[in-house]
Amino acid sequence: MGMNVNLTPQLEELVRAKVASGMYTSASEVVREALRLMDEQDRLRAAKLEQLRDDVREGIASGVSQPWSASKAKSEARARRARKAA
């Protein structure tokens, strides 16, 4: 399937530079690689979003939160350290 694409002068220069560097053999190859990378980023973004949604659901399912106290956290940590030292 053939397709014509209009690029900004900056993007056109980028494509030309990639081909000139020898990394790619044609402008089409540069565009295909760019689209593959875009697709990969989209899939990664979707996976991260799904993980975030899972984490939120897990947090909601864990129940009501408890108030946090710095002094209580410190005393519990000191007690754990004392048990390890003993």
N, C-alpha and C positions, 0 to 999 in steps of 0.2 A: 504494500500500500504506500503510495507516494503522498507526501504532505509538504506544503510550503509553510515556513514559519518566518515571521518577521522578528528580528532581534534589534535591540537598541544598539547604537554604535559601540558602546562599551562591551556589551555581551558578544557582539560580532568579533571584536578585537580579541576578547578572551578566547573564543573558539579558535580563531586563527593562530593565536599564540600557542595553544595546546597542540594543535596540529604541527606547527613549526617546531615545537620542542621535540617532536618525535615520539611523544607518549601515545599519540593517536594517529591513525592513518588518514582519517577524514573527519569533516565536520559532523557527519551523521554519527560517527562513533563517539564523538565528544557528547553530543546530545543524548544518545542512548545511555551512556554512562551516567550523565547527570540525572536522567529520569530514573535509572536504577537506584541511584543514591537517594533520590527524593522518595521513592517508594519504600526503601529500607528505613528512612527516617520516619515516614508515616507509620509504618508497622511498629517501630520502636516506641514512638509516641503513643500509639494505641495501647501497646502492652503496658507502658508506664501508667497510663490513665486507668486501665483495668486493675492494675496492682493497687493504685491509690483508692479506687472504689472498693476493692476487697478489704483494704486496711480500714477504711471508714466503716464498712459494714461490720467488721470484726470489733472495732471500737464501740460501735453502738450496741452490739450484742453482748459486750462484756459487762454491761450494767451501768449503774449510776457511779459516777466518779466520787472519789473520796477527797476531802480537803488535804492539801499537802502542807507539811510543817517541816521547815528546815531543821529545827531543833530535834524533832522526832527522827528525821532521816539521819542526822549526825549521831544521835544516841544509838540507833540501830546499827549503824556502821561501826561505831566504837565497840559495841557488844560483839559483833561478828569478828572484829579484829582481835578482841580479847580472847574469844573462844579459840581462834586459830593459834594464838600465841601460847595458850595453855596446854 
